[in-house]
Amino acid sequence: MRLRRKGAGDEVQRVLVATDRSETAERAVRFAAEMADRYEAELLVLRVLIGGDVSRTDAMEELEGYVETLDGERKRAAVVSGEDPAEAIVEAARREKADVLVVGSVGMSGRREFLLRNVPNRVSHNAPCTVVIVQTHQDSS
């Protein structure tokens, strides 16, 4: 079964998921991997580096290893740098011609979220494609 967009023949071919490699982001990545596998689409797992916490080479090596553990055959990793994660995610979706963009509902908290505003909300309002926001916070019940 193929997931279709508006017009006939517009199958979803690429699912992009953004991750910061946190435990909560794992839920969004698994959701995106299952979606891509189910609809025979390519999965692109994206990590945005902010500042100099880790080298791009190290981040790419780690992400590629992680992507190999995910379901599906058509999958790859990408690492980009940027000061604004929402902007970097939206730009990657444009550049990669993503059909569906998956983000988690929880990411940053505290001062970083205040400074950069809510990343999933900004992504959903600016993305050039369909956005799925996966509920990723821990259930407290």
C-alpha positions as CSV (number, residue, x, y, z in Angstrom):
1,M,0.0,0.0,0.0
2,R,1.3,3.4,-0.9
3,L,0.5,6.6,1.0
4,R,-0.6,9.3,-1.5
5,R,-0.6,13.0,-1.3
6,K,-3.1,15.3,-3.1
7,G,-3.0,14.2,-6.7
8,A,-2.9,10.7,-8.2
9,G,0.6,9.5,-8.7
10,D,2.0,11.6,-5.8
11,E,3.2,8.8,-3.6
12,V,5.2,9.6,-0.5
13,Q,8.8,8.8,-1.5
14,R,10.8,10.4,1.3
15,V,10.2,10.6,5.0
16,L,12.5,12.9,7.0
17,V,12.8,12.7,10.7
18,A,14.7,15.1,12.9
19,T,16.4,13.8,16.0
20,D,18.6,15.1,18.8
21,R,19.3,11.5,19.8
22,S,17.5,12.0,23.1
23,E,15.3,9.2,24.6
24,T,12.1,11.1,23.7
25,A,13.3,11.7,20.1
26,E,13.7,7.9,19.7
27,R,9.9,7.5,19.6
28,A,9.6,9.9,16.7
29,V,12.4,8.1,14.8
30,R,10.8,4.7,15.3
31,F,7.5,6.1,14.1
32,A,9.1,7.6,11.0
33,A,11.0,4.3,10.3
34,E,7.8,2.3,10.5
35,M,6.0,4.8,8.3
36,A,8.8,4.7,5.7
37,D,9.0,1.0,5.7
38,R,5.2,0.5,5.5
39,Y,4.9,2.8,2.5
40,E,8.2,1.8,0.8
41,A,9.6,5.3,1.1
42,E,13.1,6.4,1.8
43,L,13.9,7.3,5.4
44,L,16.2,10.2,6.1
45,V,17.3,10.7,9.7
46,L,18.5,14.2,10.3
47,R,20.5,15.6,13.2
48,V,21.1,19.3,13.7
49,L,24.3,20.3,15.4
50,I,24.1,23.5,17.4
51,G,27.4,25.1,18.5
52,G,30.4,22.9,19.0
53,D,29.3,20.2,21.3
54,V,30.4,17.4,18.9
55,S,32.3,17.2,15.7
56,R,30.4,16.8,12.5
57,T,32.4,13.7,11.6
58,D,31.8,12.0,15.0
59,A,28.1,12.9,14.8
60,M,27.7,11.4,11.3
61,E,29.5,8.2,12.2
62,E,27.3,7.8,15.3
63,L,24.1,8.6,13.4
64,E,25.0,6.2,10.5
65,G,25.5,3.4,13.0
66,Y,22.1,4.2,14.6
67,V,20.3,4.4,11.3
68,E,21.6,0.9,10.4
69,T,19.6,-0.5,13.4
70,L,16.3,0.9,12.1
71,D,13.7,-1.1,10.1
72,G,13.5,-0.7,6.4
73,E,15.9,-1.0,3.5
74,R,16.0,2.6,2.0
75,K,17.5,4.7,4.8
76,R,20.3,7.2,5.3
77,A,21.6,9.7,7.8
78,A,22.4,13.4,7.4
79,V,24.0,15.9,9.8
80,V,23.6,19.7,9.4
81,S,24.8,22.6,11.5
82,G,22.8,25.6,12.4
83,E,22.0,28.0,15.2
84,D,18.2,27.5,14.8
85,P,17.1,23.9,14.8
86,A,13.7,24.6,13.3
87,E,15.1,26.6,10.5
88,A,17.7,23.9,9.8
89,I,15.1,21.1,9.8
90,V,12.8,23.1,7.4
91,E,15.7,23.9,5.1
92,A,16.7,20.2,5.0
93,A,13.1,19.2,4.2
94,R,13.2,21.6,1.3
95,R,16.6,20.6,0.0
96,E,15.8,16.9,0.3
97,K,12.3,17.3,-1.2
98,A,10.8,15.5,1.8
99,D,7.1,14.4,1.4
100,V,6.6,13.9,5.1
101,L,8.5,15.5,8.0
102,V,8.4,13.8,11.4
103,V,9.3,15.6,14.6
104,G,8.8,14.8,18.3
105,S,6.6,16.9,20.5
106,V,9.3,17.3,23.1
107,G,12.8,18.4,22.5
108,M,14.4,21.3,24.3
109,S,13.3,22.7,27.6
110,G,14.1,25.6,29.8
111,R,16.3,28.4,28.6
112,R,17.1,26.9,25.2
113,E,13.4,26.5,24.3
114,F,12.7,30.0,25.5
115,L,15.5,31.4,23.3
116,L,14.7,29.3,20.2
117,R,10.9,29.0,20.7
118,N,9.0,25.8,20.3
119,V,10.8,23.8,17.5
120,P,7.9,21.4,16.6
121,N,5.5,24.3,16.3
122,R,7.8,26.4,14.2
123,V,8.6,23.4,11.9
124,S,4.9,22.6,11.4
125,H,4.2,26.2,10.4
126,N,7.1,26.6,8.0
127,A,7.7,23.2,6.4
128,P,7.2,22.7,2.7
129,C,5.5,19.3,3.3
130,T,3.2,17.4,5.6
131,V,4.4,17.4,9.2
132,V,3.6,14.7,11.7
133,I,4.3,15.6,15.3
134,V,4.7,12.5,17.4
135,Q,3.7,12.6,21.1
136,T,7.1,11.9,22.7
137,H,6.8,13.0,26.3
138,Q,6.8,10.4,29.0
139,D,3.3,9.4,30.3
140,S,3.2,10.3,34.0
141,S,0.3,7.9,34.8
